[in-house]
Amino acid sequence: MTQQTNYKATRIRCKQWQDDYVIYDQLSGDTHVLDVVSGELICALSKQAMSRAKLLALLNDLCFDATESELESYLLGFIEKFELLGLLISE
Amino acid sequence: MSNPPVSNIASLSKSQLQHTIIKGLDFKVGRFNVRLVSPIVELVTHLHHLYGANELLVKEAFIDFHVQLSSPSTLRRYFRPQVNFFLDGYAPFKPLPYVQASALFEWGLNWCIASHANQYLIIHAAVVERNGQAFILPGKPGSGKSTLCAALVNQGWRLLSDEMTLLSTHDGQIYPVARPISLKNQSIDVIKKRSPQSVFGQIVNDTVKGTVGHLRPPELSVKLGECPAFAAKLIFPKYKQGAETELTTLSKSKALLRAAGDCFNYNLLGLQGFDSLSGLVEQCACYEFHYSNLDEALILFTELSN
C-alpha cells in the first residue's frame, strides 16, 4: 500500500490584497512577495494540509487554460522552492 | 479644584533655562519624558529657540530618557573642544566637535527613541497631517522627505515628525513626536527663501551630514503631542533635480516590502511588526512620488488631502 504525501505550509502569516500576496516567515523573519498562483497555494496550505492531487486540482482551478504538463511542472517547482525555504513540509 | 497652568520651556528666561539645565531640565517630547543635563550654553540657546512650546514636567514625573551632554575633561578641550552624548551614563557615539552640540542632541534623541520605543513600529519617515489624514513619507537620507515635510508644515500642515513615524502596535494609530525639523545643505536655503518667517537654530557646518540646520516646529503641533492621527497615505518621495512631478500608485505588497526596509525595528518586533505594517498598508493608499518642484508637490498633496 502506498502512503499519500500531504503538504503543509508552516510558520507563515499570509496577507492578501486582491492579486497581491505577501507572506511572513515567523521563524526567519523574512517577508516574501508572491505571485497570485503561489500566493493562493501557500495560503491554502497554511490553513490545511493537502495532497499532491488536491494541490493539482486547486492549481487547475487557478490556471484553467494551462495544460496538465504545465501544471505538473509548476507544482514541482513550487514544492521545491518552498521546501527549500523551509516553508513547506511534507508529512 | 482647577489644575495648575502648564508651564513650557518658553516660560523660562534664558538665564533661568541655563540655571535649570545644569541640574536637569525635565520636559515632554511627544509622549516621552526627557531629562537633559548639560553645562553647554549653545544647547540652552537651541532649546530656547526651538523647544519653547514643550511642556515642562512636574518634579515627580517618570523620566524615559536621562540625557547628558558634556565636554570630555581631557587636555584636548583646550585645542579642539568636543562634546559627548550620554544616555543613563552610557555614551553610544564618539564625541563630536563642540560646535555640533545641538545637532548631537537631536541625533542622540532620535537614537534614544529609535532604540528603545519598541511599543511602536518605527518607520524612518516624516509624517504630517491635514484634514484628519496622516501622510507618511518614508525615505532614506537625501530622498527629500524633510524638505517636503518642512514645506508642508510651513503651509499649515500639522507636524507629527520629520524623522520617525511611530506606529502603535496596540491601536494602529500614529503617535506624534513633533521636534525641530532637520534640514541639510541646500534645503536650508530653499525653506528660508520660501518662508522667511521660519525660525532656525544654529546652522552647523562640516558635520557628517554636511551643513545642518533645525527648523522650529509649529507650536500647535508640539501642543498636540499626545494626540494620535489616522494614517491615510503612504507615499515614498524621491527628489531628483529636473524631475517631473509624478505620483504613481504602488501595490500594497511592494509598499509593505519597501516600508519594512525603512523600519528601525521591523525585525525586532517579528510577527507583531508584520501585523502592524500590513495593517498600515491596508488602510493607506500607497504611492511613489517623484518631484523637483516644491510648489507642484504642495498643490498635489493638498489635493490628495481634500
Interface residues (C-beta under 8 A of the other chain):
Chain A: R13 K15 W17 D20 Y21 V22 Y24 Q26 G29 T31 V33 L34
Chain B: S251 K252 S253 K254 L256 L257 A260 N267 G270 L271 F274 D275 S278 V281 E282
